[in-house]
Amino acid sequence: MTRTIAILIARLIFAGIFAMAAGFKFAGMQMTADYIASAGFPAPLFLAWIAALFEVALMLAFLTGAFFSEAALLAAAYVLFLAFAFHGPSHWVGNEMEFGFFVDHFTFIAGLLFAAVHGPGDRLTLRQGFVWKAETGERHQAAG
C-alpha cells in the first residue's frame, strides 16, 4: 500500500509540473515565444504551441499511466534539451543562478528515468504502453 501511494504521489507531481508548465505557456503564449526567440530558435510561436501541447500530452500520460515509460523517457529528453537550450553554460556568465536552474533539471531527469524503468505502478494504469506490461509489471520488447 505504501508503494502504491508513493507511486501515485510521484505521478501526480510529474503531471502537476507539466500541467503548470503548459498552463503558463497557454496563459502567455507570446511571452513564451519571445523567450524561445531569445534563445535563437526559429518559428518561436509555433515551437511554443508545440511545447505546450507536448506538455499536456505528458501530463495525461502521467495521470493515466498510458504509455507511461515512453512518456517518462520523452520527458527526460525534453528536460535535458531545456536545460542546455535555456540554462546551459552559455547562460552562466553574468548570472550564477542559471547554473542552479541547469542543475535542477538533472534532479528532475533522474526521477523521470527512475519512473521510466519502474513503470506506472501495477494497478495504477489505464492502458499499457509499448514498453511496460501493466498486468504483470514485467518489461517486454515492443511488438513491431
N, C-alpha and C positions, 0 to 999 in steps of 0.2 A: 504494500500500500504506500509506503514512504517513497519507493522508487517511482511509482505511478504519479504521485503528487509532485515530486521533483521534476519529472519529465514534463508534466503539464505546465508547471510554472515556467520552466525554461522555454517551452514552445510559446507560451503567452508573452514572454519577454521578447523573444525573437519577432513574433508577429507585431507586438506593440512598437518596437523600434522601427520596423519597416512601414507600419501604418502611420506613425508620426512623420517619418521622412517623406512619404508620399503626400500626406496632408499638407506639410509645409510647401511642397512643390506645387500642389494644386492651388493653395491659397496665394502663392506668389510666383506664378509660373514665369513671368517676365524677369523677376529678380533672380530666379534660378538660372534662366537662360543667360542673363548678364554675367553671373558667376562662372558659368560654363565657358562663355566667350572670353572672360578674363584669363582663363587657363589656356586659351589659344585653340579651342576646338571649333570646327566649322559647324554650321547649322545648329546653333545653340538652342533655339526654341524647340526644334524637332527632337534634339537629344534630351531636353528637359522633359518633354512629354513621354518619350520612351523610358526614361529613368523612372518617372512617376508610375507609369503602367507596370513596369517590371517590379517595382517595389510593392504594388498592390498584389501582383501575382505571387510574390514571395510571401507576403502576409497571409494570403489564402492557403498556400501550401503549408505554412507552419500551423495555421489554425486547424486545418482539416486533416493533415497528415498525408494528403495526396502528393505523390512524388516527392516525399519529404527529403530523402537523402540527396536526390538530384538537386532540389531547391537549395539545400544547405551548401552543397558544393558550388553551385552557381553564385549563391550569396557570398561565399568566401572569396571567390574570384572577383566579384563585383567590389567587395570591400577592399580587397588588395589593390585593385585598379584605382579606387577612390583615394586610398592612402597615398599612392605615388603621384597621381594626377593633381591632387588638390592640397596635399600636405607633405610632399616629398622633400628631399634635400634642397632643391632649389628654393623652397619656401622658408627654409630655416634662417637664412641670412636676414638679419633685421627683425626677426620675430621668433624668439626661442620657444614660444608657446606652440608654434606649428610642429615642433619636434614631439611635444606631448600629444598633440592630436594624431600625429603619424603613428606613434607607438600604441595609442589606444585602439587603433584599428586592428592591430595584431592580437590583442586580447579577444576581441570580437571574433576574429578569424579562427582563433584556437577553439572557441566554443562552437562555432559553426562546423569545423572539421570533426570535432568530437560528436556532435549531433549527427553528422552525415554517416559516420561509422556505426553509431549505435542505433540509429533509426528513430522513428516517431513514438515508440512505445507499443507494446504488444496489443493493447486494447484501445489505443487512442487514435486510431487512424480510420478514415472513412473509405480509403481506396489504396490499394497497394501500388507502389511505384515500380519502375523498371529494376531498381537495384535492391530494394527492401521487400522481403516477403513477409507480409504482416501476420499471416496465420501462424507461422512457426517462429518468427523472429530470426530466421536464418538469412544469410546473404546468398544471393544467387546471381548468375550471369544474366544479362539482359537477353531476351529472346530476339533474334534478329532475323 
